[in-house]
Amino acid sequence: MATSTSLPHAAASHDIPTWDGLKRAIVSSSGFQSWCLESDTTDSDTSQEQQVMAYLRETLETLAY
């Protein structure tokens, strides 16, 4: 079973501009748009960042399989 670790926000604060640009690119991709429609993640309780992270997690799990 895989475990995930996360860095404290302060440790990665210099990466924020990179993450924001990557997040914008992912959100505008056709793959992400299709995934949103299929997974019905347009719920107002789910932030865009949470959607992107779920998309990346699923994509990486699929590739690792």
Chimera marker file (.cmm) of the C-alpha trace (Angstrom):
<marker_set name="trace">
<marker id="1" x="0.000" y="0.000" z="0.000" r="1" g="1" b="0" radius="0.5"/>
<marker id="2" x="1.376" y="3.359" z="-0.984" r="1" g="1" b="0" radius="0.5"/>
<marker id="3" x="1.605" y="6.184" z="1.472" r="1" g="1" b="0" radius="0.5"/>
<marker id="4" x="1.721" y="9.821" z="0.634" r="1" g="1" b="0" radius="0.5"/>
<marker id="5" x="3.732" y="12.527" z="2.267" r="1" g="1" b="0" radius="0.5"/>
<marker id="6" x="3.294" y="16.220" z="1.911" r="1" g="1" b="0" radius="0.5"/>
<marker id="7" x="5.680" y="19.037" z="2.503" r="1" g="1" b="0" radius="0.5"/>
<marker id="8" x="4.738" y="21.894" z="4.759" r="1" g="1" b="0" radius="0.5"/>
<marker id="9" x="3.531" y="24.858" z="2.745" r="1" g="1" b="0" radius="0.5"/>
<marker id="10" x="6.397" y="26.995" z="3.995" r="1" g="1" b="0" radius="0.5"/>
<marker id="11" x="9.000" y="24.522" z="2.719" r="1" g="1" b="0" radius="0.5"/>
<marker id="12" x="7.613" y="24.665" z="-0.803" r="1" g="1" b="0" radius="0.5"/>
<marker id="13" x="6.598" y="28.331" z="-0.953" r="1" g="1" b="0" radius="0.5"/>
<marker id="14" x="9.189" y="29.063" z="-3.653" r="1" g="1" b="0" radius="0.5"/>
<marker id="15" x="7.370" y="26.536" z="-5.882" r="1" g="1" b="0" radius="0.5"/>
<marker id="16" x="4.026" y="28.355" z="-5.780" r="1" g="1" b="0" radius="0.5"/>
<marker id="17" x="4.459" y="30.177" z="-9.122" r="1" g="1" b="0" radius="0.5"/>
<marker id="18" x="5.469" y="26.901" z="-10.777" r="1" g="1" b="0" radius="0.5"/>
<marker id="19" x="2.520" y="25.028" z="-9.263" r="1" g="1" b="0" radius="0.5"/>
<marker id="20" x="0.079" y="27.784" z="-10.275" r="1" g="1" b="0" radius="0.5"/>
<marker id="21" x="1.292" y="27.663" z="-13.881" r="1" g="1" b="0" radius="0.5"/>
<marker id="22" x="1.154" y="23.871" z="-13.950" r="1" g="1" b="0" radius="0.5"/>
<marker id="23" x="-2.309" y="23.890" z="-12.425" r="1" g="1" b="0" radius="0.5"/>
<marker id="24" x="-3.562" y="26.341" z="-15.085" r="1" g="1" b="0" radius="0.5"/>
<marker id="25" x="-2.098" y="24.159" z="-17.845" r="1" g="1" b="0" radius="0.5"/>
<marker id="26" x="-3.717" y="21.029" z="-16.401" r="1" g="1" b="0" radius="0.5"/>
<marker id="27" x="-7.115" y="22.695" z="-15.986" r="1" g="1" b="0" radius="0.5"/>
<marker id="28" x="-7.080" y="23.846" z="-19.610" r="1" g="1" b="0" radius="0.5"/>
<marker id="29" x="-6.102" y="20.394" z="-20.946" r="1" g="1" b="0" radius="0.5"/>
<marker id="30" x="-8.637" y="18.228" z="-22.732" r="1" g="1" b="0" radius="0.5"/>
<marker id="31" x="-7.679" y="15.265" z="-20.536" r="1" g="1" b="0" radius="0.5"/>
<marker id="32" x="-8.597" y="17.130" z="-17.377" r="1" g="1" b="0" radius="0.5"/>
<marker id="33" x="-11.830" y="18.414" z="-18.916" r="1" g="1" b="0" radius="0.5"/>
<marker id="34" x="-12.837" y="14.867" z="-19.910" r="1" g="1" b="0" radius="0.5"/>
<marker id="35" x="-11.888" y="13.521" z="-16.494" r="1" g="1" b="0" radius="0.5"/>
<marker id="36" x="-14.065" y="16.158" z="-14.804" r="1" g="1" b="0" radius="0.5"/>
<marker id="37" x="-17.063" y="15.163" z="-16.907" r="1" g="1" b="0" radius="0.5"/>
<marker id="38" x="-16.519" y="11.444" z="-16.276" r="1" g="1" b="0" radius="0.5"/>
<marker id="39" x="-15.841" y="11.742" z="-12.562" r="1" g="1" b="0" radius="0.5"/>
<marker id="40" x="-18.499" y="14.375" z="-11.902" r="1" g="1" b="0" radius="0.5"/>
<marker id="41" x="-16.145" y="16.495" z="-9.791" r="1" g="1" b="0" radius="0.5"/>
<marker id="42" x="-17.817" y="19.787" z="-10.588" r="1" g="1" b="0" radius="0.5"/>
<marker id="43" x="-19.158" y="19.748" z="-7.022" r="1" g="1" b="0" radius="0.5"/>
<marker id="44" x="-18.994" y="23.212" z="-5.495" r="1" g="1" b="0" radius="0.5"/>
<marker id="45" x="-17.454" y="21.719" z="-2.336" r="1" g="1" b="0" radius="0.5"/>
<marker id="46" x="-14.389" y="20.601" z="-4.298" r="1" g="1" b="0" radius="0.5"/>
<marker id="47" x="-11.823" y="23.301" z="-4.966" r="1" g="1" b="0" radius="0.5"/>
<marker id="48" x="-10.005" y="23.474" z="-8.275" r="1" g="1" b="0" radius="0.5"/>
<marker id="49" x="-6.771" y="22.557" z="-6.532" r="1" g="1" b="0" radius="0.5"/>
<marker id="50" x="-8.390" y="19.465" z="-5.015" r="1" g="1" b="0" radius="0.5"/>
<marker id="51" x="-9.721" y="18.503" z="-8.458" r="1" g="1" b="0" radius="0.5"/>
<marker id="52" x="-6.268" y="18.867" z="-10.035" r="1" g="1" b="0" radius="0.5"/>
<marker id="53" x="-4.659" y="16.844" z="-7.279" r="1" g="1" b="0" radius="0.5"/>
<marker id="54" x="-7.256" y="14.070" z="-7.620" r="1" g="1" b="0" radius="0.5"/>
<marker id="55" x="-6.749" y="14.077" z="-11.402" r="1" g="1" b="0" radius="0.5"/>
<marker id="56" x="-2.974" y="13.815" z="-11.031" r="1" g="1" b="0" radius="0.5"/>
<marker id="57" x="-3.295" y="11.080" z="-8.411" r="1" g="1" b="0" radius="0.5"/>
<marker id="58" x="-5.596" y="9.002" z="-10.623" r="1" g="1" b="0" radius="0.5"/>
<marker id="59" x="-3.431" y="9.573" z="-13.683" r="1" g="1" b="0" radius="0.5"/>
<marker id="60" x="-0.280" y="8.495" z="-11.860" r="1" g="1" b="0" radius="0.5"/>
<marker id="61" x="-2.008" y="5.459" z="-10.378" r="1" g="1" b="0" radius="0.5"/>
<marker id="62" x="-3.146" y="4.441" z="-13.848" r="1" g="1" b="0" radius="0.5"/>
<marker id="63" x="0.344" y="4.877" z="-15.264" r="1" g="1" b="0" radius="0.5"/>
<marker id="64" x="1.878" y="2.922" z="-12.373" r="1" g="1" b="0" radius="0.5"/>
<marker id="65" x="-0.539" y="0.068" z="-12.930" r="1" g="1" b="0" radius="0.5"/>
<link id1="1" id2="2" r="1" g="1" b="0" radius="0.2"/>
<link id1="2" id2="3" r="1" g="1" b="0" radius="0.2"/>
<link id1="3" id2="4" r="1" g="1" b="0" radius="0.2"/>
<link id1="4" id2="5" r="1" g="1" b="0" radius="0.2"/>
<link id1="5" id2="6" r="1" g="1" b="0" radius="0.2"/>
<link id1="6" id2="7" r="1" g="1" b="0" radius="0.2"/>
<link id1="7" id2="8" r="1" g="1" b="0" radius="0.2"/>
<link id1="8" id2="9" r="1" g="1" b="0" radius="0.2"/>
<link id1="9" id2="10" r="1" g="1" b="0" radius="0.2"/>
<link id1="10" id2="11" r="1" g="1" b="0" radius="0.2"/>
<link id1="11" id2="12" r="1" g="1" b="0" radius="0.2"/>
<link id1="12" id2="13" r="1" g="1" b="0" radius="0.2"/>
<link id1="13" id2="14" r="1" g="1" b="0" radius="0.2"/>
<link id1="14" id2="15" r="1" g="1" b="0" radius="0.2"/>
<link id1="15" id2="16" r="1" g="1" b="0" radius="0.2"/>
<link id1="16" id2="17" r="1" g="1" b="0" radius="0.2"/>
<link id1="17" id2="18" r="1" g="1" b="0" radius="0.2"/>
<link id1="18" id2="19" r="1" g="1" b="0" radius="0.2"/>
<link id1="19" id2="20" r="1" g="1" b="0" radius="0.2"/>
<link id1="20" id2="21" r="1" g="1" b="0" radius="0.2"/>
<link id1="21" id2="22" r="1" g="1" b="0" radius="0.2"/>
<link id1="22" id2="23" r="1" g="1" b="0" radius="0.2"/>
<link id1="23" id2="24" r="1" g="1" b="0" radius="0.2"/>
<link id1="24" id2="25" r="1" g="1" b="0" radius="0.2"/>
<link id1="25" id2="26" r="1" g="1" b="0" radius="0.2"/>
<link id1="26" id2="27" r="1" g="1" b="0" radius="0.2"/>
<link id1="27" id2="28" r="1" g="1" b="0" radius="0.2"/>
<link id1="28" id2="29" r="1" g="1" b="0" radius="0.2"/>
<link id1="29" id2="30" r="1" g="1" b="0" radius="0.2"/>
<link id1="30" id2="31" r="1" g="1" b="0" radius="0.2"/>
<link id1="31" id2="32" r="1" g="1" b="0" radius="0.2"/>
<link id1="32" id2="33" r="1" g="1" b="0" radius="0.2"/>
<link id1="33" id2="34" r="1" g="1" b="0" radius="0.2"/>
<link id1="34" id2="35" r="1" g="1" b="0" radius="0.2"/>
<link id1="35" id2="36" r="1" g="1" b="0" radius="0.2"/>
<link id1="36" id2="37" r="1" g="1" b="0" radius="0.2"/>
<link id1="37" id2="38" r="1" g="1" b="0" radius="0.2"/>
<link id1="38" id2="39" r="1" g="1" b="0" radius="0.2"/>
<link id1="39" id2="40" r="1" g="1" b="0" radius="0.2"/>
<link id1="40" id2="41" r="1" g="1" b="0" radius="0.2"/>
<link id1="41" id2="42" r="1" g="1" b="0" radius="0.2"/>
<link id1="42" id2="43" r="1" g="1" b="0" radius="0.2"/>
<link id1="43" id2="44" r="1" g="1" b="0" radius="0.2"/>
<link id1="44" id2="45" r="1" g="1" b="0" radius="0.2"/>
<link id1="45" id2="46" r="1" g="1" b="0" radius="0.2"/>
<link id1="46" id2="47" r="1" g="1" b="0" radius="0.2"/>
<link id1="47" id2="48" r="1" g="1" b="0" radius="0.2"/>
<link id1="48" id2="49" r="1" g="1" b="0" radius="0.2"/>
<link id1="49" id2="50" r="1" g="1" b="0" radius="0.2"/>
<link id1="50" id2="51" r="1" g="1" b="0" radius="0.2"/>
<link id1="51" id2="52" r="1" g="1" b="0" radius="0.2"/>
<link id1="52" id2="53" r="1" g="1" b="0" radius="0.2"/>
<link id1="53" id2="54" r="1" g="1" b="0" radius="0.2"/>
<link id1="54" id2="55" r="1" g="1" b="0" radius="0.2"/>
<link id1="55" id2="56" r="1" g="1" b="0" radius="0.2"/>
<link id1="56" id2="57" r="1" g="1" b="0" radius="0.2"/>
<link id1="57" id2="58" r="1" g="1" b="0" radius="0.2"/>
<link id1="58" id2="59" r="1" g="1" b="0" radius="0.2"/>
<link id1="59" id2="60" r="1" g="1" b="0" radius="0.2"/>
<link id1="60" id2="61" r="1" g="1" b="0" radius="0.2"/>
<link id1="61" id2="62" r="1" g="1" b="0" radius="0.2"/>
<link id1="62" id2="63" r="1" g="1" b="0" radius="0.2"/>
<link id1="63" id2="64" r="1" g="1" b="0" radius="0.2"/>
<link id1="64" id2="65" r="1" g="1" b="0" radius="0.2"/>
</marker_set>
